Amino acid sequence: MSYLKFDKNLMINLEQSLTKEMLRTNQSGAYHCTSIVGCNTRKQHGLLVIPIPELDDDNHVLLSSLDETVIQHGAPFNLGLHRYKGNVYSPNGHKYIREYDCERVPTTTYRVGGVILKKEKIFITHENRILIRYTLVDAHSRTTLQFRPFLAFRDANDLCLENAVASRDYSEVPNGIATCMYEGYPTLYMQFSRKPTFVFDPHWYKDIEYVKDQERGIPYSEDLYVPGYFEVDIKKGESLIFSAGVSPVNTRSLAKMYEDEIAPRTPRTSFYNCMKNSAKQFYITNADGHYLLAGYPWFKIRARDEFIGLPGCTLSVHHCPDFEAIMDTASQALQRWMADGTEDPHLQDIDQPDVPLWAVWCVQRYAHDQNIEVARERYGELVKQIINHIVDGKHPHLWLDDNGLLAVEGTRRPMSWMNSTHPDGSPMIPRTGYLVELNALWYNALKFVQKELYAEVPEQADFVEQCVALADKVKPAFIDTFLNDYGYLYDYVAGAYTDLSVRPNMIIAIGLDYSPLDRRQRKGVLDVGTRELLTPKGLRTLSPNSYGYIPWYVGNPAERQMAYYSGSARPWLMEFYSKAYIRVFGINSIAFIERMMIGFEDEMKEGCIGSLSELYDGNPPFIGRGAVSFAPNVGCILRVLRLFKNLHIIDE
């Protein structure tokens, strides 16, 4: 039995099936995303969504969907599904679905009378091309398949309306057509493995609605252009492959292309395999290097998210070469930025104050996965440059105080991962002064240099001595500044102001390899975190007992911005919680952490199946919200799963 299989009863129940989404990517920025019944519920959904660097830095929906119709004895049975104005779903093709299986590739099985049709979709790695294989499993009479492509040719974050500018021109190509709706866009080639008949019958399908966008309080209705339809006869036992891409394809090679692409795939037959497949979908290779995308369907490449998610998304699935490729690109970007302020064209937010320290944490993970000598040779100079850059006061948003702690000015612009903003760009959570996780990362970096990276390198003795002296100052200052009489850590301290909010940043501080706190102090912090922040879907961003707690990430954009870090749970924080818990309570506590993973395994059949959402409501039933698939969450949960097999807990 497949790990990700959904039967007829669930598929025909739109209340259940429309909430489940699927995602496939080509590891170069293009993706296909929709609900498991094929009805697009977000403007970012589409059959072929690709980056177009010649236009901008966004993704663009070229082919929104492809409606299939089974024709027998002159009677058409349309398998498509769209939501139109007035909450009308048409043409209700979901009622013919008998099974949906996502073990190897997304596979939908339809039954129309005596016809059984199987549809399988696959993305070609590093090519802007999606293939769909149709197999007529059973039929008792002549069968014809008809295909209507719904074209958008728009930014994935915009909507399309009927207009006179859109070109209706098309040209015939082998076994299909090529068309382009607007100047500046690439030509879309739609071809089949056998020659179809194309009937030019242009229409705009108006008022198609996206229910997820409606829920989010943003525009949700558009018109899509259908240039006509393809028809092809098919016999029982035959397969037909449809290709949509931005370059023509040799149609005789489609069958081999499909088989070659599917052969190396890891079947999604377990929690780990689902997460492994999900992790690989964030890999991005483009002309400027290798990156890790923050998430789908709307995130871009963000430095902090890349460093947090990278070890889990690569090393924890035994993809060390991918870690090195992505980290090498990021290292060069960091070094250029530290040298003269040059920013990478893709790696966003590289100037955030905690980003260099997350990079050091990444090197630390690499050192533990490989060995310290390899890490020193490859990234030792980067770590040294980062620490010297901070000590020399060259970071524009970070300064080193006499007590050894790092401070930021976060009242005008967000200076941490809790970066929701008001319409004027000012932070909703003005974390300023000393931030608890920033200084924990700083201490961790200094101790990593002292105890591991350059511990036995005589020529680096002066640098190590500098780090030791700083760490010796940071430790007592950290305790004096952040540890309060209630046994947990202030979230940030600005002058005489101490923020009493119970937030998970203090768990990061005790979950790093080197913590300024002793075991008793860490236990006190952990007890508060367990009692007030822990959920089956990660740690809340704010305790229900703290002022301003908002458990539900719902409403219009302003309401969701307010709720973003006011109680929603984040799975990625479980890596730090798990390490802190095991460090405090010992190896016997591993069973408790394993039980906590059940909540995440349950998510494999919810939200974006086989992956983890960006965030979850802070109260039951802990519904997934935000982006459907988020790299830090996937990476850090993979790190926890790896922790069970290869415990590497470091303490002073």
JOUR-V302953 format. One line per field, one symbol per residue. ss: DSSP state (A for helix, B for strand, O for the rest). psi: psi as a letter, one per 20 degrees, with the letter a starting at -180 (. if undefined). burial: + if it has 16 or more other C-alpha atoms within 10 Angstrom, else -. Layout:
ss: ???
psi: ???
burial: ???
//
This chain:
ss: OOOOBBBAAAAOOAAAAOOOBBBBBOOOOOBBBBBOOOOOOOOOOBBBBBBOOOOOOOBBBBBBBBBBBBBBOOBBBBOOOBBBOOOBBBOOAAAABBBBBOOOOBBBBBBBOOBBBBBBBBBOOOOOBBBBBBBBBBOOOOBBBBBBBBBBBBBOOOOOOOOOOOOOOBBBBOOBBBBOOOOOOOOBBBBBOOOOBBBBBBBBBBBBBOAAAAAOOOOOBBBBBBBBBBBBBBOOOOBBBBBBBOOOOOAAAAAAAAAAAAAOOOOOOOAAAAAAAAAAOOBBBBOOBBBBOOBBOOOOOBAAAAAAAAAAAAAAAOOAAAAAAAAAAAAAAAAAAAAAOOOOOOOBOOOOOOAAAAAAAAAAAAAAAOOAAAAAAAAAAAAAAAAAAAAOOOOOOOBBOOOOOBBBOOOOOOOOOOOOBOOOOOBOOOOOBBBAAAAAAAAAAAAAAAAAAOOOOAAAAAAAAAAAAAAAAAAAAAAAAABOOOOOBOOBBBOOBBOOOOOOAAAAAAAOOOOOOOAAAAAAAAAAAAAAOBBOOBBBOOOOOOOOOOOOOOOOAAAAAAAOOOOOBBAAAAAAAAAAAAAAAOAAAAAAAAAAAAAAAAAAAOOBOOOOOOBBOOOOOOOBBOOOBBAAAAAAAAAAAAAAAOOOOOOO
psi: pqhnpprghghinhhghiipqqpqrjjjhqrpparijjopiqhiqrhopqqnhhgajrqpofogropqppppkipqopjrpqprpjkppqkkihiiphqppkggqopppqoocjpoppppqqqppkpmppqppppnhqqirppppppopoqgmrpijaqpqprihppjqrqprokbrpqphqpiqqpppoqriqprppoompqpoqlpqohhhghjkrpjprqqpoibqqppqqqpiqqppppprjqqqohiigggggghhhgjqoqmjrgghghgggghiipppaiibproqhrqiiqaopgghghgigghifhikllghhgggghgghghgghgghgjjpqqihnqkijqhighhhgghghghghhhdrhgggghhjghgggggghgghikipikpqorhjiqqqrokhhppkainkqqrhjiqphnmorcppghghghggggghgggifgkhlnhijgggghghggghhhgghhgghghpriijapqgqpocippoiporihhhghiirhpqiqrggghggghgggghihprikapqiqqiiqpjpohpmrargghhhhigkkiqqohhihghgghgghhgirhiihhghhhhihhhhhihjrcopjaprgrqqiqqklpprbqhppghggghhhhghhhhhmpmpqq.
burial: --++-+-+-+++----++++++++++++++++++++++++++++++++++++-----+++++++++++++++----++++++++----+--+++++++++++++++++++++--++++++++++--+++++++++++++---++++++++++++++--++-------+-+---++++++++---++++++++++-+-+-------+++++++++-++--++++++++-++++++++--++++++++-++-+--+---+---+----++-++++++++++++++++----+++++++++-++++++++++++++++++--+-+++-++++++-+++-++----++-+++-++++++++++++++++++-+--+--++--++-++++++--++---+-+++----+++++++--++++-++++----+++++++++++++++++++++++++-+++--------++--++-++++++-++--+++---++++++++---++++++++++++++++++++-+-++++++-++--+++++++++++++----++++++---+-+++++++++++++++++++++++++-----+--+--++--++-+++++++++++++++++--++++++++++++++++++++++-----+---
//
